[in-house]
Amino acid sequence: MATLSFNKNLALIGGGRWGKNLARNFYQLGVLHTLCDSHPPTLEGFRQTYPDLNLTLSYDAVLDNPQIQSIAIAAPALAHYPLAKKALLAGKDVYVEKPLCLDSREGEELIHLAEEKGCILMVGHLLQYHPCINALQELLGRGELGKLHYIVSNRLNLGSIRTEENALWSFAPHDISVILSLVGHQLPHQVRCTGADYLSKGVADTTLTTLRFANDVRAHIYVSWLHPFKEQKLVVIGSTGMAVFDDTKPWDEKLVFYRNHVTWTDGHIPQANKNEAEKVFIPQVEPLTEECFHFIKCCKERITPRTDGKEGLQVLKVLQAAQASLNEDGIEKNPSFKYPLDHTFPQYYAHPTAVIGPQAEIEAGTKIWHFSHIMDGAKVGQACNIGQNVVISPSAVLGKNVKVQNNVSIYTGVICEDDVFLGPSMVFTNVINPRSAVNRRGEYQKTFVRKGATIGANATIVCGIELGEYSFIGAGAVVTKDIPPYALVVGNPGRQVGWVSRHGEKLDLPISISEGKTVEASCPATGERYRLEGNRLTPFDVF
């Protein structure tokens, strides 16, 4: 890896399992300026490790910052397209973790947008930056394997079990990317995929994909997270040599080469030669460091990445064809055809004991646990978590990333915006004066819970009111009137006792001040600044 100097101008979006690895590498390369994540505790963890790093909950603030020129996206796959599109529209260079997005039409749009804006677009296909894979590509390019016959890739393990995506989409993109590079970056003309789901309905735990290319070159990709031992092995078979890349071996044994594995007697009878494997010496470098360095080098020098948007689109087309084949139990598919997105990912996970109305609207990434009932007409947004014994009634609405704890009933008329937290056994109502003998279905009241609000355990929210954004209702409170944004409310009847930040930390402020005066305070966790004017609190310095 060459030595270059870079500016600190990159923002990382997403600090989850893989985001932590990207943060470490971009930070060590001296380019990481800001980390953005929607989960405050995640940001707090980064504050401990990287005290000089800018942290923010706001993606818009990242895009508005002129010091940030490049964006690295390590969010769930469902978010890749909207996040990358916003970044490109803002004129930022973009690195996005695999896959590029979930639909080839969206991929084509991102590529066009990057070209239109003059931006770098790169996909994180990690194996393309592994020194052993690079050496394998060189072996094949020099003709040492002869004519390419077939490729086998196994990626197996017990663990990393997902419910939001299947093993094909979770494990296979890297292998598909490498295989396409080995066959000259051509698409297969035939894709078949079979698999089975054993742990979560509709989420394949194991898949076997077969790709057929021109000149009868074949490739087989076997992936599973339900396997007793770890195996990450790529085998390439040619007419005069065989190569094996085993990523579970020590570094000096990862890539081995077998020469002249077959000889011909009498000119036409093949005989196997069991020659000793030759170790291929390769200097040890962390592949992710190479990948991160490649991205920032491309941004600095304005050169096309090895795994640019077009390469990512090819991988995406193969994935979509494989998923379409998997949906039809192995029927042959052509990746040149555009397959509908709605067959790509399961929309949500529901425990077998949950009851889901056929007319309920539930978006991707949501999890619904034991004995919960989502009724016809209910609307549940992306990435929600619905605990045990929850009822969501017709016309009730949950936004994105709403967390509902156990034993909560969300009645018709309740509307919760994004990032709302509903504590265990909290209570909504939807009628002011209920009587068993009187039908009041035409009198249901609307209750609005605005973005980021928290309602504590066993609290009661009387219908017909509004809880302001990021308000915090303490455990056991009984709330009978509108609550302003950021207000902290406790007691029966509920009364305001203070203010909280978006992070949920209490602010050192009075409940109100005299007209015409202002007072300011900082969130003790994030440092965000808030200003109180009269009895109204507003953030004014949000990171």
C-alpha positions in Angstrom: 0.0 0.0 0.0 1.5 3.3 -1.1 2.0 6.2 1.3 -0.3 9.1 0.5 -1.6 12.0 2.6 -5.4 12.5 2.9 -7.7 15.1 4.3 -10.0 14.3 7.2 -13.2 14.6 5.1 -15.1 11.3 5.3 -18.3 10.5 7.2 -19.2 6.9 8.1 -23.0 6.2 8.1 -23.7 3.2 10.5 -21.7 2.1 13.5 -22.9 -1.5 13.7 -21.0 -4.7 13.5 -19.3 -4.0 10.2 -19.3 -0.2 10.7 -17.0 -0.7 13.6 -14.4 -2.3 11.3 -14.7 0.4 8.7 -14.4 3.1 11.4 -11.2 1.6 12.7 -9.6 1.5 9.2 -10.8 4.9 8.0 -9.7 6.4 11.4 -6.2 4.8 11.1 -5.9 6.2 7.6 -6.6 9.6 9.0 -9.7 10.5 7.0 -12.6 9.8 9.4 -14.3 13.1 10.2 -17.8 12.1 11.4 -19.7 9.1 12.4 -23.5 9.1 12.0 -25.9 6.6 13.5 -29.6 6.7 14.4 -28.9 4.9 17.7 -27.6 7.2 20.5 -26.0 4.3 22.6 -24.0 3.3 19.5 -22.6 6.8 19.2 -21.8 6.8 22.9 -19.7 3.7 22.4 -17.7 5.4 19.7 -17.1 8.4 21.9 -15.2 6.2 24.3 -13.0 4.8 21.6 -12.6 7.9 19.4 -12.9 10.9 21.6 -11.9 13.4 18.9 -14.5 12.1 16.4 -17.6 14.1 15.5 -20.7 12.2 16.2 -24.2 12.9 15.0 -27.7 11.4 14.7 -28.5 13.6 11.7 -27.7 12.4 8.1 -28.9 15.7 6.7 -26.4 17.5 8.9 -23.6 15.3 7.5 -24.7 16.1 3.9 -24.9 19.8 4.6 -21.3 19.9 6.0 -18.9 21.3 3.3 -16.0 19.7 5.1 -17.3 16.2 4.4 -16.6 15.2 0.8 -17.1 11.5 0.9 -19.6 9.1 2.5 -19.1 5.5 3.5 -22.4 3.6 4.1 -22.5 0.6 6.4 -26.3 0.6 7.0 -28.8 -2.3 6.5 -29.1 -3.3 2.8 -32.6 -1.8 2.6 -31.2 1.6 3.3 -28.3 1.5 0.8 -30.2 3.0 -2.1 -31.9 6.0 -0.4 -28.7 6.9 1.6 -26.5 6.6 -1.5 -28.9 8.6 -3.6 -29.0 11.5 -1.1 -25.3 11.5 -0.8 -24.8 11.6 -4.6 -27.4 14.3 -5.0 -25.4 16.3 -2.5 -22.3 15.9 -4.6 -20.5 13.5 -2.3 -18.3 10.5 -3.3 -19.9 7.3 -2.0 -18.6 3.9 -0.7 -21.5 1.5 0.0 -21.2 -1.9 1.6 -22.4 -4.9 -0.4 -24.8 -5.1 -2.0 -25.0 -1.9 -4.0 -28.7 -1.9 -3.4 -31.6 -4.4 -3.7 -32.9 -3.7 -7.2 -31.0 -3.4 -10.5 -33.1 -0.5 -11.5 -32.0 1.4 -8.4 -28.5 0.4 -9.1 -28.6 1.8 -12.7 -30.1 5.1 -11.2 -27.2 5.4 -8.8 -24.6 4.8 -11.5 -26.2 7.4 -13.7 -26.4 9.9 -10.9 -22.7 9.4 -10.0 -21.7 10.0 -13.6 -24.0 13.1 -13.8 -22.5 14.6 -10.6 -18.9 13.5 -11.3 -18.8 11.5 -8.1 -17.0 8.3 -7.2 -19.3 5.3 -6.5 -17.7 2.2 -5.1 -19.1 -1.0 -3.7 -17.5 -2.9 -0.8 -16.7 -6.3 -2.3 -14.0 -7.1 0.1 -12.5 -10.2 -1.5 -11.5 -8.1 -4.5 -9.0 -6.4 -2.2 -7.6 -9.6 -0.6 -4.0 -10.1 -1.7 -4.6 -13.8 -2.1 -7.5 -13.3 -4.5 -5.4 -10.7 -6.4 -2.6 -13.4 -6.7 -5.1 -15.9 -7.8 -6.4 -13.5 -10.5 -2.8 -13.1 -11.7 -2.2 -16.8 -11.8 -5.2 -17.2 -14.1 -4.3 -14.1 -16.1 -0.8 -15.5 -16.8 -2.3 -18.7 -18.1 -0.8 -21.0 -15.4 -4.2 -22.7 -14.8 -4.7 -23.1 -18.6 -8.3 -23.0 -19.9 -10.7 -22.2 -17.1 -13.1 -25.1 -16.4 -15.1 -24.5 -13.2 -15.1 -22.7 -9.9 -16.4 -23.8 -6.5 -16.9 -21.5 -3.5 -18.0 -22.6 -0.1 -18.9 -20.1 2.6 -20.2 -22.0 5.6 -20.4 -21.3 9.4 -22.6 -21.7 12.4 -23.5 -18.2 13.3 -24.3 -14.7 11.9 -27.9 -15.9 11.6 -30.1 -13.2 10.1 -33.9 -12.7 9.9 -33.9 -9.6 7.7 -32.0 -11.2 4.8 -31.2 -14.8 3.7 -27.9 -16.6 3.4 -27.7 -15.9 -0.3 -27.7 -12.1 0.1 -25.7 -12.1 3.3 -22.9 -14.4 2.3 -22.7 -14.8 -1.5 -22.1 -11.2 -2.9 -18.3 -11.4 -2.3 -18.0 -14.8 -4.0 -20.1 -13.7 -6.9 -17.9 -10.6 -7.3 -14.7 -12.7 -7.4 -16.2 -15.3 -9.7 -17.3 -12.6 -12.2 -13.7 -11.2 -12.1 -12.2 -14.6 -12.8 -14.4 -15.2 -15.9 -13.6 -11.8 -17.4 -16.4 -9.7 -15.9 -19.1 -11.3 -18.0 -22.5 -12.2 -16.7 -23.6 -15.8 -16.7 -26.3 -16.7 -19.2 -27.9 -19.2 -16.7 -28.4 -19.0 -13.0 -30.0 -21.7 -10.8 -30.5 -21.5 -7.0 -32.0 -23.9 -4.5 -32.2 -23.6 -0.7 -34.2 -24.2 2.4 -35.4 -22.3 5.5 -35.2 -24.2 8.8 -35.0 -21.4 11.4 -37.1 -18.6 10.1 -40.0 -19.0 7.7 -39.1 -17.5 4.3 -35.5 -16.8 5.2 -33.2 -19.4 3.5 -30.5 -20.7 5.9 -28.6 -22.5 3.1 -28.5 -22.0 -0.7 -26.6 -23.6 -3.6 -26.2 -21.5 -6.6 -25.0 -22.6 -10.0 -23.8 -20.1 -12.7 -23.2 -21.1 -16.3 -21.0 -18.9 -18.5 -20.0 -18.9 -22.1 -17.6 -21.7 -23.2 -19.4 -24.0 -20.6 -17.5 -22.5 -17.6 -19.4 -23.3 -14.5 -19.4 -21.9 -11.0 -21.0 -23.3 -7.8 -21.6 -21.2 -4.7 -22.7 -23.0 -1.5 -23.5 -20.8 1.5 -25.0 -21.6 4.9 -25.0 -20.2 8.4 -26.3 -23.5 9.7 -23.2 -25.6 9.5 -21.1 -27.2 12.2 -17.8 -25.6 11.3 -16.4 -22.6 9.4 -15.3 -23.0 5.8 -14.4 -20.2 3.4 -12.8 -21.9 0.4 -12.6 -21.0 -3.2 -11.4 -23.6 -5.7 -10.5 -22.8 -9.3 -10.0 -25.6 -11.8 -8.3 -25.1 -15.1 -6.9 -27.4 -17.8 -3.3 -27.3 -16.6 -3.6 -26.3 -12.9 -5.8 -25.9 -9.9 -5.7 -23.2 -7.2 -7.3 -23.3 -3.7 -7.9 -20.2 -1.6 -8.8 -21.2 2.0 -9.3 -18.1 4.2 -9.4 -20.2 7.4 -5.8 -21.2 7.0 -2.7 -19.4 8.3 -1.6 -16.6 6.0 1.2 -18.6 4.3 -1.1 -21.5 3.6 -4.1 -19.5 2.3 -3.3 -19.9 -1.4 -1.9 -23.1 -2.9 -1.4 -24.1 -6.5 -1.4 -27.6 -8.0 0.4 -28.0 -11.4 -0.4 -30.4 -14.1 -3.1 -32.3 -12.2 -4.0 -34.3 -15.3 -1.8 -36.0 -17.9 -2.9 -37.7 -21.0 -1.7 -41.2 -22.0 -2.0 -42.4 -25.6 -3.1 -38.9 -26.4 -6.6 -39.3 -25.1 -6.7 -41.1 -21.7 -6.7 -38.8 -18.7 -4.6 -39.8 -15.7 -4.7 -37.9 -12.3 -1.4 -36.5 -11.0 -1.6 -36.0 -7.2 1.3 -33.5 -7.1 2.2 -31.7 -3.9 0.6 -28.3 -3.4 2.8 -25.3 -4.0 2.3 -22.5 -1.5 2.1 -19.0 -3.1 4.0 -16.4 -1.1 2.0 -13.2 -0.6 2.8 -10.3 1.7 0.3 -10.1 4.5 -2.0 -7.1 4.4 -5.5 -6.6 5.9 -8.0 -6.7 3.0 -10.3 -4.1 4.6 -7.4 -1.7 5.0 -6.6 -2.2 1.3 -10.3 -1.6 0.4 -10.6 1.6 2.4 -7.3 2.9 1.1 -8.4 2.2 -2.5 -11.6 4.2 -2.0 -9.9 7.3 -0.6 -7.2 7.0 -3.2 -9.8 7.0 -6.0 -11.5 10.0 -4.4 -8.2 11.9 -4.2 -7.0 11.0 -7.7 -10.5 10.9 -9.4 -10.0 7.4 -10.8 -12.5 4.6 -11.2 -12.6 2.1 -8.4 -11.9 -1.6 -9.0 -15.4 -2.4 -7.6 -17.3 0.6 -9.0 -21.0 0.9 -9.4 -21.0 -1.0 -12.7 -19.3 -4.0 -11.1 -21.7 -3.8 -8.2 -24.6 -3.8 -10.6 -23.4 -7.0 -12.2 -23.2 -8.7 -8.9 -26.7 -7.4 -8.0 -28.1 -8.8 -11.3 -26.8 -12.2 -10.4 -28.2 -12.0 -6.9 -31.6 -11.0 -8.2 -31.6 -13.9 -10.7 -30.5 -16.3 -8.0 -33.3 -15.1 -5.7 -35.9 -15.4 -8.5 -34.7 -19.0 -9.1 -34.7 -19.8 -5.4 -38.3 -18.6 -5.2 -39.2 -21.1 -7.9 -37.1 -24.0 -6.5 -34.3 -23.8 -8.9 -35.9 -22.8 -12.2 -33.3 -21.4 -14.6 -33.0 -17.6 -14.7 -31.1 -15.2 -16.9 -29.5 -12.2 -15.0 -29.9 -9.9 -18.0 -33.7 -9.9 -17.2 -34.9 -7.4 -14.5 -36.6 -9.3 -11.7 -39.1 -7.6 -9.4 -37.8 -6.3 -6.1 -40.7 -7.7 -4.1 -39.3 -11.2 -4.5 -35.8 -10.3 -3.3 -36.1 -10.0 0.5 -38.7 -11.2 3.0 -40.5 -8.1 4.2 -40.5 -8.9 7.9 -40.0 -11.6 10.5 -42.9 -12.9 12.5 -42.6 -15.6 15.2 -44.8 -18.7 14.4 -47.2 -17.8 17.3 -47.8 -14.3 15.9 -51.1 -13.6 14.0 -50.8 -11.4 11.0 -53.9 -10.1 9.2 -53.7 -10.6 5.4 -54.5 -6.8 4.9 -52.0 -5.6 7.5 -49.2 -3.4 6.0 -45.8 -4.3 7.4 -42.6 -3.0 6.0 -39.2 -4.6 5.6 -36.9 -5.3 8.5 -39.7 -5.4 11.2 -39.7 -8.2 13.8 -42.9 -9.5 15.4 -42.5 -11.7 18.4 -44.5 -14.3 20.4 -48.3 -14.2 20.5 -48.7 -10.7 19.0 -51.6 -9.8 16.7 -51.3 -7.3 13.8 -54.8 -6.8 12.6 -56.1 -6.0 9.0 -55.6 -2.3 8.2 -52.7 -1.8 10.7 -49.6 -0.1 9.3 -46.2 -0.9 10.6 -43.1 0.9 9.2 -39.6 -0.4 8.5 -37.3 -1.9 11.1 -39.8 -1.9 14.0 -39.6 -4.3 16.9 -42.9 -5.6 18.2 -42.6 -7.5 21.5 -44.6 -10.3 22.9 -48.4 -10.1 23.4 -48.9 -6.9 21.4 -52.0 -6.0 19.6 -52.0 -3.4 16.8 -55.6 -2.5 15.7 -57.0 -1.5 12.3 -55.8 2.0 11.2 -53.2 2.2 13.9 -50.0 3.5 12.4 -46.3 3.0 13.5 -43.5 4.8 11.7 -39.9 3.5 11.2 -37.9 2.0 14.0 -40.7 2.0 16.6 -40.0 -0.3 19.5 -43.0 -1.8 21.3 -42.3 -3.7 24.5 -44.4 -6.6 25.8 -48.1 -6.4 26.6 -49.1 -3.2 24.7 -52.3 -2.6 22.8 -52.2 0.1 20.1 -55.7 1.0 19.3 -57.4 2.5 16.2 -56.6 6.2 16.2 -53.1 6.0 17.6 -50.4 7.3 15.3 -46.7 6.8 16.3 -44.1 8.6 14.2 -40.5 7.3 13.7 -38.2 6.2 16.5 -41.0 6.0 19.2 -40.4 3.8 22.3 -43.5 2.2 23.9 -42.6 0.7 27.3 -43.9 -2.6 28.8 -47.6 -2.6 29.6 -48.1 1.1 28.8 -51.8 1.9 27.9 -53.4 3.8 25.1 -57.2 4.6 25.0 -59.3 5.7 22.0 -62.7 6.6 23.6 -63.2 9.4 26.2 -66.3 7.9 27.9 -66.5 4.1 27.2 -69.6 2.1 28.1 -69.9 -1.6 27.4 -73.5 -1.1 26.3 -72.9 1.9 24.0 -71.3 1.5 20.6 -68.8 4.4 20.2 -66.8 3.2 17.1 -67.7 6.4 15.4 -66.1 8.4 18.2 -62.6 7.1 18.2 -60.2 9.9 19.1 -56.8 10.3 17.5 -53.6 10.3 19.6 -50.3 11.5 18.1 -47.0 10.3 19.4 -44.4 12.4 17.6 -40.9 11.4 16.5 -38.5 10.0 19.1 -40.9 10.2 22.0 -40.6 7.7 24.9 -43.5 6.3 27.0 -42.4 4.5 30.1 -43.7 1.2 31.6 -47.3 1.2 32.8 -47.9 4.8 31.7 -51.5 5.6 30.5 -52.1 8.0 27.6 -55.6 9.3 27.5 -56.8 9.6 23.9 -57.2 12.8 21.9 -53.8 14.4 22.8 -50.4 14.9 21.3 -47.0 13.9 22.7 -44.4 16.2 21.2 -41.2 15.0 19.6 -38.6 13.5 21.9 -40.9 14.0 24.9 -40.3 11.5 27.7 -43.2 10.1 29.7 -42.0 8.5 33.0 -43.1 5.1 34.2 -46.7 5.0 35.6 -47.6 8.5 34.5 -51.2 9.3 33.5 -51.1 11.8 30.7 -54.4 13.8 30.0 -53.2 16.8 27.9 -50.8 17.7 25.1 -47.1 17.5 26.0 -44.6 19.8 24.4 -41.5 18.6 22.5 -38.6 17.5 24.8 -40.7 17.7 27.9 -40.1 15.3 30.8 -43.4 14.2 32.4 -44.1 12.1 35.5 -47.0 11.5 38.0 -50.7 11.1 38.1 -52.0 13.3 36.7 -48.9 13.8 34.5 -47.0 17.0 35.1 -43.9 18.4 33.5 -40.8 18.3 35.7 -38.1 19.2 33.3 -36.6 18.8 29.8 -34.7 16.1 28.0 -32.4 16.0 25.0 -32.9 13.8 21.9 -30.5 11.4 23.6 -32.9 11.1 26.6 -30.6 13.0 29.0 -32.1 15.5 31.5 -31.2 19.1 30.7 -30.2 21.6 33.4 -33.0 24.0 32.6 -36.1 25.5 34.4 -39.5 24.5 33.1 -40.0 28.0 31.8 -38.5 31.5 31.9 -39.8 35.1 31.6 -41.1 36.3 28.3 -38.3 37.8 26.1 -35.5 35.9 27.9 -33.6 32.8 26.8 -31.4 30.2 28.6 -29.3 27.5 27.0 -28.1 24.0 28.0 -26.0 21.2 26.6 -26.9 17.5 26.5 -24.5 15.8 28.9 -24.1 12.8 26.6 -23.7 14.4 23.1 -23.0 18.0 23.7 -25.9 19.1 21.5 -27.2 22.6 22.5 -30.7 23.6 23.4 -32.4 27.0 23.9 -35.4 27.7 26.1 -37.6 30.7 25.3 -40.6 31.1 27.5 -41.9 27.5 27.8 -40.6 26.3 24.4 -37.4 24.3 24.0 -35.6 24.0 20.6 -32.3 22.5 19.6 -30.0 25.0 17.9 -26.6 23.2 17.6 -27.3 19.6 16.6 -24.4 17.6 15.5 
